[in-house]
Amino acid sequence: MSESLPADVAEVLEAVLKPDTPVHAALRRQVPHLSVRGRCTCGCGTAYFDLDAGRVAPAPTGASTVVAAEALLYTEAGECPGEVLVFTQGGYLAWLEVCSWSDDIEVTLAAARRWLRGRA
């Protein structure tokens, strides 16, 4: 069962998908049609999407699985403990992944949201 797009996922997509980049602009048009199909069970916040492809055009990313956007995450202290990746499949948003490179700093979608908001 899918849930509607939660605010944390929507805000991180908003921060990572830049409106002045043509591929990102096309992906941003897909966001209103997304729902979350599932989340990673480890607690990182990675979200897997469902999208009605008949309601919106694909982005020009190609037919394969592609990292269409990425953002390094920086803490308030300037450390970089991970990143957020946005994957597409066939030009459609497929999942948002939260990656941790640190054993000392917990990297979650909530933390990514806070750190990305701090960059603005």
N, C-alpha and C positions, 0 to 999 in steps of 0.2 A: 504494500500500500504506500503510495506517495504522499508526502506532506507538502504543503505549499512552501514557497521559498522563504526560509527564515531570515530575519533581519541581519543576523551575523553573516550569513552567506552572501546576501544581497549587498551588504556594505563592503565586504572584501572584494567582490567582483567589481563593484563601482570604483574602488580604489586602484585595482590592478588593470582594468580595461580602460585604456586612455581614449577619450572620444576623438582625438585628432589623428589617430592611427586608423587607416581604412579597415583593416582586419578587425581591430578592436571595436570600431564603430558598428560593424556588421554583427559582431558577437553581442554587443550591448543591446541590439534590437531583439535578440533572442531571450534575454533575461526575463521579460514579463511572461514568457511562455514556459519557463522552467518550473520544475518541482523537484524536490529531493526524493530520490528513490531509496537511498540508504546512506548510512554514515559508517565510517571506520569504527570498529569496536574498541580500539585502543584508547579513545578519548582525544585524539589529536584534532578532530573536527573535520577531517576530510569528508567531502560530500559528493555523492554520485547522483547524477541528474537523469531525469526523464524530460523529454522535450517532444512536443507534437511537431514534427518536421514539416507537416503540411501547412502550418500556420505562419512559417517564417522561412526566409531564404537562407541557404548555407553561406558561411563566410568563406572567402577565397583562401582556405588553408590547405586544400588538397584532400584526397580521399582517405589517406591513412590517419593514424593517431598522431597528433602533433601537440607539442607544448606551444600554445598560442600566446601565452602571457606568463610572465614571472616577475616576482618582486622579492628582493632580499629583505629580510626583517632585521631591523636594528632596535635594540633596547634603548631605554632612556640613557643608559651609560655608554652607548655607542658600540656595544657588542653585537655581532651578527650571528645569532644562534640557529638560523634556518632561513627558509624561504617558502613562498606560496607559488604553486604552479597551477595554471589553468590549461586543461587538456581538451582538445576537440577530437571528434571522430567524424570524418566526412564533412567537415565544415560546421559541425554542430557542437555546442558545449556538451561535454561528457562528464567531467568531474573537476573539482577543485581540491588540490592536494596540499596539505600542510606538512612540510618536511623539517625535521629537527636534525641539527648537526651537533648538538650540545648534550652532554650528560648532566650539566650543571644548571641549565636554564630550561624550564618547561616551555615548550613551543606548542601552542594550541591555536585553534581558530580564534578564540577569545583574545589571546595574547597578540596574534597577528592583527586582528582588528584594531586593538589599542595602539600597537606600534605603527601601523599604516596610517591611522588617524593622526598620530603625532608628527608624521612627515609632512602633512598638508600645510 
